[in-house]
Every structure is written in structure tokens, then in C-alpha cells.
Amino acid sequence: MSAVARKIPAALIAFRALMILVVPVLGWYGHGTFLALVILLATLSDIFDGIIARRLGISTTNLRQGLPVRRPWRIARRTFSPCP
């Protein structure tokens, strides 16, 4: 595969990272149609990212499963406990 083809999954990830910033702005200003379109495009980019990464052999089992969270109850307790 060419070097450009191997950069496609990274570009799709960068696109979704950018959409994280766009979604709240569209929601705040009440642009529902554009918000739905952006969410649809982000979802499609996630699907195609997975397909392309698997075909290029970039995707691994550890990458697909993500990092394990140890002791999630501690994170929840710190997050939702009232401030002293």
C-alpha cells in the first residue's frame, strides 16, 4: 500500500476530533439539520475508518478493544461525589 493510503485512517480520526468541537456549537445555536448531518458524517467516518484500517492491516485486537479501565467505581466515586 502507498503511504497516502496508510494515512487515511488517521485523517478520519482527525475529522472526528474536529467534529467534537463542532457538535456543541451547532447544538448551542440550534442548527439541528447541520447537527444531524455532522453526527451522521462522524458515524460514517468511524465505520469507514475501521474497514479501511482492517484492510490495510493497521488495526490490532488491542486497538479495537481499547484500554481496560481498572476500578471504574473509584472513577465514578471521584466524579460524582460532592465537593468537600
C-alpha positions in Angstrom: 0.0 0.0 0.0 1.1 3.5 -0.6 2.0 6.0 2.2 -1.1 8.1 1.4 -3.4 5.1 1.8 -2.0 4.4 5.2 -2.8 8.0 6.4 -6.5 7.7 5.6 -7.5 6.2 9.0 -5.5 8.9 10.8 -7.3 11.6 8.7 -10.7 10.2 9.6 -9.7 10.2 13.3 -8.7 13.8 12.9 -12.0 14.6 11.3 -13.9 13.1 14.2 -11.8 15.0 16.7 -12.7 18.2 14.9 -16.3 17.3 14.9 -16.1 17.0 18.7 -15.7 20.8 18.7 -18.4 21.5 16.1 -21.2 19.4 17.6 -21.7 21.5 20.8 -21.6 24.8 18.8 -24.2 23.6 16.4 -26.4 22.4 19.3 -26.0 25.6 21.2 -27.0 27.8 18.3 -29.9 25.5 17.3 -28.8 24.3 13.9 -30.5 20.9 14.1 -30.2 19.9 10.5 -26.5 20.6 10.3 -26.0 18.9 13.7 -27.7 15.7 12.4 -25.5 15.9 9.3 -22.3 16.3 11.3 -23.2 13.4 13.6 -24.1 11.2 10.5 -20.7 12.1 8.9 -18.8 11.3 12.1 -20.5 8.0 12.4 -19.8 7.1 8.8 -16.2 8.1 9.2 -15.9 5.8 12.2 -17.3 2.9 10.2 -15.1 3.5 7.2 -12.1 4.1 9.4 -12.5 0.6 10.9 -13.0 -1.0 7.5 -10.0 0.7 5.9 -7.7 0.1 8.9 -8.5 -3.6 8.8 -7.9 -3.9 5.1 -4.6 -2.1 5.4 -3.6 -4.3 8.4 -3.2 -1.4 10.7 -6.0 -2.4 13.2 -5.0 -4.7 16.0 -7.0 -6.5 18.6 -5.7 -4.3 21.4 -6.6 -1.2 19.4 -10.1 -2.4 18.8 -10.7 -3.3 22.4 -9.3 -0.1 23.8 -7.6 0.3 27.1 -9.1 -1.5 30.1 -10.4 0.7 32.9 -9.3 -0.5 36.3 -11.6 0.1 39.2 -14.3 2.1 37.5 -16.2 2.5 40.8 -13.3 4.7 42.0 -13.5 6.9 38.9 -17.3 7.2 39.4 -17.0 8.0 43.1 -14.5 10.8 42.4 -16.5 12.2 39.6 -19.9 12.2 41.2 -19.1 12.9 44.9 -19.9 16.3 46.2 -17.1 18.7 46.8 -16.0 19.0 50.4 
